Amino acid sequence: MATTRSLPQRLVHDWLPVAVVLLAVLIAWYVAAWGLNAQGAIERVLDEEAGYTQMELFEATMTMERPLMPAPHQVAMDFYESLTEWPIDSPRNLIYHVIVTGQSTLLGFAMGTALGLVLSVLIVHSRTLDKALLPWIVASQTVPVLAIAPIVLVILGSLGFAGTAPKAVIAMYLCFFPVTVAMVQGLRSPQKIETEMMHTYAASRWQSLWLLRLPAALPFLFPALRVGVAAGLVGAMVAELPTGAQAGLGARLLTGSYYGQTTQIWSALVMSALLGLALTGIVAGVERLVLRSRGGV
C-alpha cells in the first residue's frame, strides 16, 4: 500500500535536488567571476606596486564596473534596479523588453503550431505528401536561423511588413518543426484494430481524425508545444539582432554588447530564461488541464 508523504517530505523530495544544483551553479559562477575578473581588477582597481591581499583581490573582482564576467549579486542588483527604478514603458525596464519579445514569440508560436498541425494532417492522409514534404521539412531545420533571419526580414520589409510580423515569422520557422514531427507520429499512433473499427462504423476521414487520431495525438502534441514555445522565444530574440531593434530582449543583449555592459547582458539573459520558463510552464499547465479532462494521466 502506497504511503502518503507529508508536505515537508514532498518539498524536500521535489525541491532539494533543485536547490543543490542551484547552489552548485552559484558557487561555480562566483569562482568563474573571480578567475576571469582577477587580471582586470589588478590592472584597473588595485595598486600592484603597493601589494594586495587575496581578500582585497576577491572584493575587487566582485565589485568591478563593467567586469568581464559579473558576479551573481551584481546581476541580481541590475535586474532589481531595472524593474523597480524605471517605469514599465521605459526602455531601461526589462518588462518593457519582455512585452515586445513576448508578443513576437506568442504570435510566432500560434502561427507555427497552426502550420505544424496542418502539415501533419496532410502528411498522414497523403502518401505523396509524406514523401514530398517531410524530407524538406527536416532539411529546413539544417539552415541556421542566423543565416535565414536577415533574408526573411529583408523580404518581408520590402513587402511592407515591419515590427512584430517579421520576428513572428522567424519564431514560426523554429516552432512548426517539432509540432509537425510529433503530430505525424501522434496521428499515426492508433492501432490497426482501432482504425478498422472506425471503418466498420463507416466513419469518414475527418470523423476518424476528430474522434480517433487527434485524441490519440494529444500526448505527443504537448511536449512538442513546450519545445516549440521555447524555440520560438529563441527565434524572436535572434530576429531582433540583425534589425538593430531598439526594443526586445535581443535588442537589450545587442546594446549591452555594443557598450560593454556585461551586467546588462547577463540580466537580459536571466530575464529571457525566466520568460522561457513561464511560457513552458503555461503550456504544461494547459496540458494537465486537457489531459485530466480527457481522463489522461
DOTI-113259 format. One record per residue (C-alpha): x negated, y negated, z; residue number from 0. Coordinates in nm, 2 decimals. Each point is the difference from the previous one (the first is absolute). Layout:
@xx:X | yy:Y | zz:Z | num:NUM
...
END
This chain:
@xx:0.00 | yy:0.00 | zz:0.00 | num:0
@xx:-0.15 | yy:-0.33 | zz:-0.10 | num:1
@xx:-0.08 | yy:-0.24 | zz:0.28 | num:2
@xx:0.10 | yy:-0.37 | zz:-0.01 | num:3
@xx:-0.28 | yy:-0.24 | zz:0.04 | num:4
@xx:0.04 | yy:-0.30 | zz:0.23 | num:5
@xx:-0.04 | yy:-0.36 | zz:-0.14 | num:6
@xx:-0.36 | yy:-0.04 | zz:0.13 | num:7
@xx:-0.10 | yy:0.33 | zz:-0.15 | num:8
@xx:0.15 | yy:-0.09 | zz:-0.34 | num:9
@xx:-0.18 | yy:-0.33 | zz:0.01 | num:10
@xx:-0.33 | yy:0.16 | zz:0.08 | num:11
@xx:0.05 | yy:0.27 | zz:-0.26 | num:12
@xx:0.10 | yy:-0.24 | zz:-0.28 | num:13
@xx:-0.21 | yy:-0.31 | zz:0.08 | num:14
@xx:-0.32 | yy:0.13 | zz:0.17 | num:15
@xx:-0.16 | yy:0.12 | zz:-0.32 | num:16
@xx:0.08 | yy:-0.34 | zz:-0.17 | num:17
@xx:-0.14 | yy:-0.19 | zz:0.29 | num:18
@xx:-0.32 | yy:0.21 | zz:0.00 | num:19
@xx:-0.05 | yy:-0.06 | zz:-0.37 | num:20
@xx:0.07 | yy:-0.37 | zz:0.03 | num:21
@xx:-0.25 | yy:-0.03 | zz:0.29 | num:22
@xx:-0.27 | yy:0.18 | zz:-0.21 | num:23
@xx:0.07 | yy:-0.23 | zz:-0.29 | num:24
@xx:-0.03 | yy:-0.31 | zz:0.22 | num:25
@xx:-0.33 | yy:0.12 | zz:0.15 | num:26
@xx:-0.14 | yy:0.08 | zz:-0.35 | num:27
@xx:0.12 | yy:-0.34 | zz:-0.12 | num:28
@xx:-0.18 | yy:-0.19 | zz:0.28 | num:29
@xx:-0.32 | yy:0.20 | zz:-0.05 | num:30
@xx:0.01 | yy:-0.07 | zz:-0.38 | num:31
@xx:0.07 | yy:-0.38 | zz:0.07 | num:32
@xx:-0.30 | yy:-0.01 | zz:0.24 | num:33
@xx:-0.23 | yy:0.17 | zz:-0.25 | num:34
@xx:0.10 | yy:-0.19 | zz:-0.31 | num:35
@xx:0.01 | yy:-0.34 | zz:0.17 | num:36
@xx:-0.32 | yy:0.03 | zz:0.20 | num:37
@xx:-0.23 | yy:-0.13 | zz:-0.27 | num:38
@xx:0.22 | yy:-0.30 | zz:-0.07 | num:39
@xx:0.04 | yy:-0.08 | zz:0.37 | num:40
@xx:-0.38 | yy:0.00 | zz:0.04 | num:41
@xx:-0.05 | yy:-0.23 | zz:-0.29 | num:42
@xx:0.30 | yy:-0.24 | zz:0.06 | num:43
@xx:0.08 | yy:0.01 | zz:0.37 | num:44
@xx:-0.29 | yy:0.12 | zz:0.21 | num:45
@xx:-0.35 | yy:-0.16 | zz:0.04 | num:46
@xx:-0.23 | yy:0.28 | zz:-0.11 | num:47
@xx:-0.31 | yy:-0.18 | zz:0.13 | num:48
@xx:0.14 | yy:-0.05 | zz:0.35 | num:49
@xx:0.11 | yy:0.36 | zz:0.01 | num:50
@xx:0.34 | yy:0.15 | zz:0.09 | num:51
@xx:0.14 | yy:0.30 | zz:0.19 | num:52
@xx:0.21 | yy:0.28 | zz:-0.16 | num:53
@xx:0.30 | yy:-0.14 | zz:0.19 | num:54
@xx:-0.05 | yy:-0.34 | zz:-0.15 | num:55
@xx:-0.03 | yy:0.16 | zz:-0.34 | num:56
@xx:0.32 | yy:0.20 | zz:0.05 | num:57
@xx:0.19 | yy:-0.32 | zz:0.11 | num:58
@xx:-0.13 | yy:-0.19 | zz:-0.30 | num:59
@xx:0.12 | yy:0.28 | zz:-0.24 | num:60
@xx:0.34 | yy:0.00 | zz:0.16 | num:61
@xx:0.06 | yy:-0.38 | zz:-0.02 | num:62
@xx:-0.16 | yy:-0.09 | zz:-0.34 | num:63
@xx:0.18 | yy:-0.23 | zz:-0.24 | num:64
@xx:0.04 | yy:0.16 | zz:-0.34 | num:65
@xx:-0.15 | yy:0.34 | zz:0.11 | num:66
@xx:-0.09 | yy:0.26 | zz:-0.25 | num:67
@xx:0.24 | yy:0.23 | zz:0.18 | num:68
@xx:0.23 | yy:-0.16 | zz:0.25 | num:69
@xx:0.07 | yy:0.18 | zz:0.33 | num:70
@xx:0.35 | yy:0.13 | zz:0.08 | num:71
@xx:0.07 | yy:-0.28 | zz:0.25 | num:72
@xx:-0.09 | yy:-0.26 | zz:-0.26 | num:73
@xx:0.24 | yy:0.15 | zz:-0.25 | num:74
@xx:0.27 | yy:0.03 | zz:0.27 | num:75
@xx:-0.05 | yy:-0.37 | zz:0.09 | num:76
@xx:0.01 | yy:-0.12 | zz:-0.36 | num:77
@xx:0.31 | yy:0.22 | zz:-0.05 | num:78
@xx:0.17 | yy:-0.15 | zz:0.30 | num:79
@xx:-0.08 | yy:-0.36 | zz:-0.08 | num:80
@xx:0.13 | yy:0.05 | zz:-0.36 | num:81
@xx:0.33 | yy:0.12 | zz:0.13 | num:82
@xx:0.05 | yy:-0.25 | zz:0.29 | num:83
@xx:-0.17 | yy:-0.33 | zz:-0.10 | num:84
@xx:0.14 | yy:-0.05 | zz:-0.35 | num:85
@xx:0.36 | yy:0.00 | zz:-0.12 | num:86
@xx:0.13 | yy:0.30 | zz:-0.20 | num:87
@xx:0.01 | yy:-0.21 | zz:-0.33 | num:88
@xx:-0.37 | yy:-0.09 | zz:0.04 | num:89
@xx:-0.26 | yy:0.18 | zz:-0.22 | num:90
@xx:-0.21 | yy:0.03 | zz:0.32 | num:91
@xx:0.27 | yy:0.23 | zz:0.16 | num:92
@xx:-0.04 | yy:0.37 | zz:-0.09 | num:93
@xx:0.38 | yy:0.04 | zz:0.01 | num:94
@xx:0.03 | yy:-0.23 | zz:-0.30 | num:95
@xx:-0.23 | yy:0.23 | zz:-0.20 | num:96
@xx:0.18 | yy:0.31 | zz:0.12 | num:97
@xx:0.33 | yy:-0.14 | zz:-0.13 | num:98
@xx:-0.16 | yy:-0.07 | zz:-0.34 | num:99
@xx:-0.17 | yy:0.34 | zz:-0.03 | num:100
@xx:0.30 | yy:0.18 | zz:0.15 | num:101
@xx:0.23 | yy:-0.13 | zz:-0.27 | num:102
@xx:-0.22 | yy:0.12 | zz:-0.28 | num:103
@xx:-0.05 | yy:0.34 | zz:0.18 | num:104
@xx:0.37 | yy:0.06 | zz:0.06 | num:105
@xx:0.11 | yy:-0.10 | zz:-0.35 | num:106
@xx:-0.27 | yy:0.21 | zz:-0.16 | num:107
@xx:0.09 | yy:0.29 | zz:0.23 | num:108
@xx:0.36 | yy:-0.02 | zz:-0.10 | num:109
@xx:-0.09 | yy:-0.01 | zz:-0.37 | num:110
@xx:-0.26 | yy:0.28 | zz:0.03 | num:111
@xx:0.25 | yy:0.22 | zz:0.19 | num:112
@xx:0.27 | yy:-0.05 | zz:-0.26 | num:113
@xx:-0.25 | yy:0.06 | zz:-0.28 | num:114
@xx:-0.13 | yy:0.32 | zz:0.17 | num:115
@xx:0.35 | yy:0.14 | zz:0.05 | num:116
@xx:0.11 | yy:-0.06 | zz:-0.36 | num:117
@xx:-0.32 | yy:0.15 | zz:-0.14 | num:118
@xx:0.02 | yy:0.31 | zz:0.23 | num:119
@xx:0.37 | yy:0.06 | zz:-0.10 | num:120
@xx:-0.10 | yy:-0.03 | zz:-0.37 | num:121
@xx:-0.30 | yy:0.23 | zz:0.04 | num:122
@xx:0.20 | yy:0.27 | zz:0.19 | num:123
@xx:0.28 | yy:0.01 | zz:-0.26 | num:124
@xx:-0.21 | yy:-0.02 | zz:-0.31 | num:125
@xx:-0.28 | yy:0.24 | zz:-0.08 | num:126
@xx:-0.11 | yy:-0.23 | zz:-0.28 | num:127
@xx:-0.03 | yy:-0.30 | zz:0.23 | num:128
@xx:-0.17 | yy:0.22 | zz:0.26 | num:129
@xx:-0.28 | yy:0.07 | zz:-0.25 | num:130
@xx:0.00 | yy:-0.35 | zz:-0.15 | num:131
@xx:0.02 | yy:-0.22 | zz:0.31 | num:132
@xx:-0.15 | yy:0.18 | zz:0.30 | num:133
@xx:-0.36 | yy:0.01 | zz:-0.14 | num:134
@xx:0.01 | yy:-0.37 | zz:-0.08 | num:135
@xx:0.15 | yy:-0.08 | zz:0.34 | num:136
@xx:-0.30 | yy:0.18 | zz:0.17 | num:137
@xx:-0.24 | yy:-0.17 | zz:-0.24 | num:138
@xx:0.13 | yy:-0.34 | zz:0.08 | num:139
@xx:-0.13 | yy:0.03 | zz:0.36 | num:140
@xx:-0.35 | yy:0.05 | zz:-0.12 | num:141
@xx:-0.02 | yy:-0.36 | zz:-0.11 | num:142
@xx:-0.13 | yy:-0.22 | zz:0.29 | num:143
@xx:0.26 | yy:-0.25 | zz:0.12 | num:144
@xx:-0.27 | yy:-0.26 | zz:0.01 | num:145
@xx:-0.04 | yy:0.04 | zz:-0.38 | num:146
@xx:0.36 | yy:0.01 | zz:-0.09 | num:147
@xx:0.12 | yy:-0.28 | zz:0.23 | num:148
@xx:-0.15 | yy:-0.30 | zz:-0.20 | num:149
@xx:0.14 | yy:0.15 | zz:-0.32 | num:150
@xx:0.35 | yy:0.03 | zz:0.14 | num:151
@xx:-0.02 | yy:-0.35 | zz:0.16 | num:152
@xx:-0.11 | yy:-0.16 | zz:-0.33 | num:153
@xx:0.27 | yy:0.17 | zz:-0.21 | num:154
@xx:0.28 | yy:-0.08 | zz:0.24 | num:155
@xx:-0.13 | yy:-0.35 | zz:0.04 | num:156
@xx:0.01 | yy:-0.06 | zz:-0.37 | num:157
@xx:0.37 | yy:0.12 | zz:0.01 | num:158
@xx:0.08 | yy:-0.25 | zz:0.26 | num:159
@xx:0.00 | yy:0.22 | zz:0.31 | num:160
@xx:-0.19 | yy:-0.14 | zz:0.29 | num:161
@xx:0.00 | yy:0.01 | zz:0.38 | num:162
@xx:0.14 | yy:0.32 | zz:0.15 | num:163
@xx:0.09 | yy:0.19 | zz:-0.31 | num:164
@xx:-0.35 | yy:0.08 | zz:-0.14 | num:165
@xx:-0.12 | yy:0.11 | zz:0.35 | num:166
@xx:0.31 | yy:0.22 | zz:0.03 | num:167
@xx:-0.08 | yy:0.17 | zz:-0.33 | num:168
@xx:-0.35 | yy:0.09 | zz:0.13 | num:169
@xx:0.16 | yy:0.14 | zz:0.32 | num:170
@xx:0.24 | yy:0.19 | zz:-0.21 | num:171
@xx:-0.28 | yy:0.15 | zz:-0.20 | num:172
@xx:-0.14 | yy:0.16 | zz:0.32 | num:173
@xx:0.34 | yy:0.09 | zz:0.15 | num:174
@xx:0.16 | yy:0.20 | zz:-0.28 | num:175
@xx:-0.26 | yy:0.27 | zz:-0.03 | num:176
@xx:0.04 | yy:0.18 | zz:0.34 | num:177
@xx:0.38 | yy:-0.03 | zz:-0.03 | num:178
@xx:0.00 | yy:0.15 | zz:-0.35 | num:179
@xx:-0.22 | yy:0.29 | zz:0.09 | num:180
@xx:0.17 | yy:0.08 | zz:0.33 | num:181
@xx:0.35 | yy:-0.02 | zz:-0.15 | num:182
@xx:-0.09 | yy:0.22 | zz:-0.29 | num:183
@xx:-0.11 | yy:0.26 | zz:0.25 | num:184
@xx:0.31 | yy:-0.06 | zz:0.22 | num:185
@xx:0.25 | yy:0.01 | zz:-0.28 | num:186
@xx:-0.15 | yy:0.34 | zz:-0.11 | num:187
@xx:0.00 | yy:0.14 | zz:0.35 | num:188
@xx:0.35 | yy:0.16 | zz:0.00 | num:189
@xx:-0.02 | yy:0.38 | zz:-0.04 | num:190
@xx:0.13 | yy:0.17 | zz:-0.30 | num:191
@xx:0.30 | yy:0.15 | zz:0.18 | num:192
@xx:0.11 | yy:-0.35 | zz:0.10 | num:193
@xx:-0.01 | yy:-0.13 | zz:-0.35 | num:194
@xx:0.18 | yy:0.31 | zz:-0.13 | num:195
@xx:0.27 | yy:-0.06 | zz:0.25 | num:196
@xx:0.05 | yy:-0.35 | zz:-0.13 | num:197
@xx:0.03 | yy:0.14 | zz:-0.35 | num:198
@xx:0.26 | yy:0.25 | zz:0.14 | num:199
@xx:0.21 | yy:-0.30 | zz:0.12 | num:200
@xx:-0.03 | yy:-0.16 | zz:-0.35 | num:201
@xx:-0.18 | yy:-0.30 | zz:0.14 | num:202
@xx:-0.15 | yy:-0.24 | zz:-0.24 | num:203
@xx:-0.36 | yy:-0.11 | zz:0.00 | num:204
@xx:0.09 | yy:-0.32 | zz:0.19 | num:205
@xx:0.21 | yy:0.19 | zz:0.25 | num:206
@xx:-0.29 | yy:0.24 | zz:0.06 | num:207
@xx:-0.24 | yy:-0.30 | zz:0.03 | num:208
@xx:0.22 | yy:-0.18 | zz:0.25 | num:209
@xx:0.12 | yy:0.30 | zz:0.21 | num:210
@xx:-0.31 | yy:0.23 | zz:-0.01 | num:211
@xx:-0.32 | yy:-0.15 | zz:-0.13 | num:212
@xx:0.00 | yy:-0.34 | zz:0.16 | num:213
@xx:0.08 | yy:0.14 | zz:0.35 | num:214
@xx:-0.27 | yy:0.26 | zz:-0.04 | num:215
@xx:-0.25 | yy:-0.27 | zz:-0.11 | num:216
@xx:0.05 | yy:-0.23 | zz:0.31 | num:217
@xx:-0.27 | yy:0.17 | zz:0.21 | num:218
@xx:-0.24 | yy:-0.06 | zz:-0.30 | num:219
@xx:0.12 | yy:-0.36 | zz:-0.06 | num:220
@xx:-0.06 | yy:-0.17 | zz:0.34 | num:221
@xx:-0.37 | yy:0.10 | zz:0.04 | num:222
@xx:-0.05 | yy:-0.14 | zz:-0.35 | num:223
@xx:0.17 | yy:-0.32 | zz:0.09 | num:224
@xx:-0.23 | yy:-0.04 | zz:0.30 | num:225
@xx:-0.30 | yy:0.03 | zz:-0.23 | num:226
@xx:0.16 | yy:-0.22 | zz:-0.26 | num:227
@xx:0.08 | yy:-0.29 | zz:0.23 | num:228
@xx:-0.36 | yy:0.00 | zz:0.13 | num:229
@xx:-0.13 | yy:0.02 | zz:-0.35 | num:230
@xx:0.23 | yy:-0.29 | zz:-0.10 | num:231
@xx:-0.15 | yy:-0.21 | zz:0.28 | num:232
@xx:-0.35 | yy:0.06 | zz:-0.14 | num:233
@xx:0.12 | yy:-0.08 | zz:-0.35 | num:234
@xx:0.16 | yy:-0.33 | zz:0.11 | num:235
@xx:-0.31 | yy:-0.11 | zz:0.18 | num:236
@xx:-0.22 | yy:0.10 | zz:-0.30 | num:237
@xx:0.22 | yy:-0.20 | zz:-0.23 | num:238
@xx:-0.06 | yy:-0.31 | zz:0.20 | num:239
@xx:-0.37 | yy:0.01 | zz:-0.05 | num:240
@xx:-0.05 | yy:-0.07 | zz:-0.37 | num:241
@xx:0.27 | yy:-0.28 | zz:-0.01 | num:242
@xx:-0.17 | yy:-0.22 | zz:0.26 | num:243
@xx:0.32 | yy:0.00 | zz:0.19 | num:244
@xx:0.04 | yy:-0.24 | zz:0.30 | num:245
@xx:0.23 | yy:0.22 | zz:0.20 | num:246
@xx:0.01 | yy:0.37 | zz:0.09 | num:247
@xx:-0.23 | yy:0.23 | zz:0.20 | num:248
@xx:-0.21 | yy:0.06 | zz:-0.31 | num:249
@xx:-0.05 | yy:-0.38 | zz:-0.04 | num:250
@xx:-0.09 | yy:-0.03 | zz:0.36 | num:251
@xx:-0.27 | yy:0.26 | zz:-0.04 | num:252
@xx:-0.12 | yy:-0.18 | zz:-0.31 | num:253
@xx:-0.03 | yy:-0.34 | zz:0.16 | num:254
@xx:-0.17 | yy:0.15 | zz:0.30 | num:255
@xx:-0.26 | yy:0.15 | zz:-0.22 | num:256
@xx:-0.05 | yy:-0.32 | zz:-0.19 | num:257
@xx:-0.08 | yy:-0.20 | zz:0.31 | num:258
@xx:-0.17 | yy:0.27 | zz:0.20 | num:259
@xx:0.27 | yy:0.02 | zz:0.26 | num:260
@xx:-0.05 | yy:0.36 | zz:0.09 | num:261
@xx:0.23 | yy:-0.02 | zz:0.31 | num:262
@xx:0.28 | yy:-0.12 | zz:-0.23 | num:263
@xx:-0.06 | yy:0.29 | zz:-0.23 | num:264
@xx:0.02 | yy:0.25 | zz:0.28 | num:265
@xx:0.31 | yy:-0.15 | zz:0.15 | num:266
@xx:0.17 | yy:0.02 | zz:-0.34 | num:267
@xx:-0.11 | yy:0.36 | zz:-0.03 | num:268
@xx:0.15 | yy:0.08 | zz:0.34 | num:269
@xx:0.33 | yy:-0.17 | zz:-0.10 | num:270
@xx:0.01 | yy:0.19 | zz:-0.32 | num:271
@xx:-0.05 | yy:0.33 | zz:0.19 | num:272
@xx:0.29 | yy:-0.10 | zz:0.24 | num:273
@xx:0.22 | yy:-0.09 | zz:-0.29 | num:274
@xx:-0.07 | yy:0.34 | zz:-0.16 | num:275
@xx:0.08 | yy:0.18 | zz:0.33 | num:276
@xx:0.32 | yy:-0.19 | zz:0.03 | num:277
@xx:0.11 | yy:0.08 | zz:-0.36 | num:278
@xx:-0.08 | yy:0.37 | zz:0.03 | num:279
@xx:0.17 | yy:0.00 | zz:0.34 | num:280
@xx:0.32 | yy:-0.14 | zz:-0.15 | num:281
@xx:-0.01 | yy:0.27 | zz:-0.27 | num:282
@xx:-0.06 | yy:0.27 | zz:0.26 | num:283
@xx:0.30 | yy:-0.13 | zz:0.20 | num:284
@xx:0.22 | yy:0.01 | zz:-0.30 | num:285
@xx:-0.12 | yy:0.35 | zz:-0.07 | num:286
@xx:0.10 | yy:0.11 | zz:0.35 | num:287
@xx:0.35 | yy:-0.15 | zz:-0.03 | num:288
@xx:0.06 | yy:0.15 | zz:-0.34 | num:289
@xx:-0.12 | yy:0.35 | zz:0.08 | num:290
@xx:0.17 | yy:0.00 | zz:0.33 | num:291
@xx:0.33 | yy:-0.10 | zz:-0.16 | num:292
@xx:-0.04 | yy:0.29 | zz:-0.25 | num:293
@xx:-0.09 | yy:0.25 | zz:0.28 | num:294
@xx:-0.37 | yy:0.00 | zz:-0.09 | num:295
@xx:-0.29 | yy:0.04 | zz:0.25 | num:296
END
